[in-house]
Amino acid sequence: DNRIEAAHAAVEAAQVGLARWIGTPASQVIADMPDFGALPVPEARLLRALDRLGPLLATEAQVETAAAAINLAQAEKRPDWSVAASYGQRSDGREDMFMLEFGIELPLFTANRQDRGIAARRAEYEAALATREDARREQAVRIRADLAQWEALKRQVERDRDALLPLAADRSATALAAYRAGAPIRPWLDARRDELDLVLEHTKRREALGRTWAALAYLLAEEPQQ
């Protein structure tokens, strides 16, 4: 029916999207299905590695840039030393001349301006730290929310598989046997429809479980995946 056609279309669209990223037709990729009931990276490890996660890398770079700006502003307050050497040949039998010149550039009358510059860079650094900390808290909340959703979906999928789907199949089989024995067909049609609806819902829950699993499993790209 229309739902079956829609499901086939969704599979084809997903394969095309996957091929875009891996550069190979998805139908040619041979790999075992991961176990969506077990995460390769535990929650504690994800939370300890927050600064290494993709969403936090940009804020970490901003902190490092702001720290470098402070060092540069402080360096401008230090005297600038210079050394110059020259050699000259002299005529009339006089000895040649060699000169060394030492210079120091003192940042006079710029203390207030430089101090303001350093203060501004420190304010930018503190703002970058605050932004990073806010992003860390947001990412930690997101990880815990995804973990809670993953746990709930895992329980629902297990309940479907272990209890609801077998029960629906038994009801459908019993109604079919009764129909073959002379009972009306309507009870079997209803039971079969309920069974197929449950299978469809179970498939949707498995899809959601897989998406949530992937969102957690691939946060740390260097971690070995199951």
Steps between C-alpha positions, in 0.01 A plus 500: 500500500600867520690451825715227346579721201585789732732274700681387185538863391642593840757219477612612155527863613708396801734296279552795267575726795748248643679466166556876502710472814685172443555536125379145435151376417343396829392168350869410460584563865521170684508528877334343798214689658620661824341403827275796573444364850858571611700821468872479412570807715361518856332812634783581741757497219290731283458748783872493583586568135265794448775732372592244232149476359426670170258763637763615755803522270408847372463645850832345604669671204345832603646465851847426361480797263396734783786375719749564219362854461574570869860382458542723195360804682733440795799462268437849361577647846852357507792711365606426143876440476697539177863455392659642183853452362684687226843487343671777304825526309689825554744665262824691563654204676266516794378179657166360393209563732258246652201621700242331721181682597265385772150639524204461728151620421324590822119503491479839670169674554306196375435325830134592523429406140683168531338422834160561345593270213605223739182547703292474183677179395446354848130587479482322165676200654255487790210524253647211298531293818137573588387407150692173518357415840147572380558278196638224726191509720272499196684205347491307829123552524459385140704185562296411809175565311612279210602229745161512670325478162726212394423308819123555457503395134709195582243389757214557254673301225571215741138498621376490140734216413453290812131553579280708272604364160476131602160567659372676187628213282325245724172691480524521123579129470212407732255716304623347172452148635149591614419641156620182333275307737196696383503819713445842339801656325466837670676405829801371307518816284490715813766292675724504194463876461590551866805277458623692195442834673709381793776381266502844337519677837776264609696586184462872570623451856801305375578781258481757780718277718761477225505876447540568872770233527692657210472849652679369810732240351665735251551804721859384547605409147824335609326251727471144361144425402322172545 
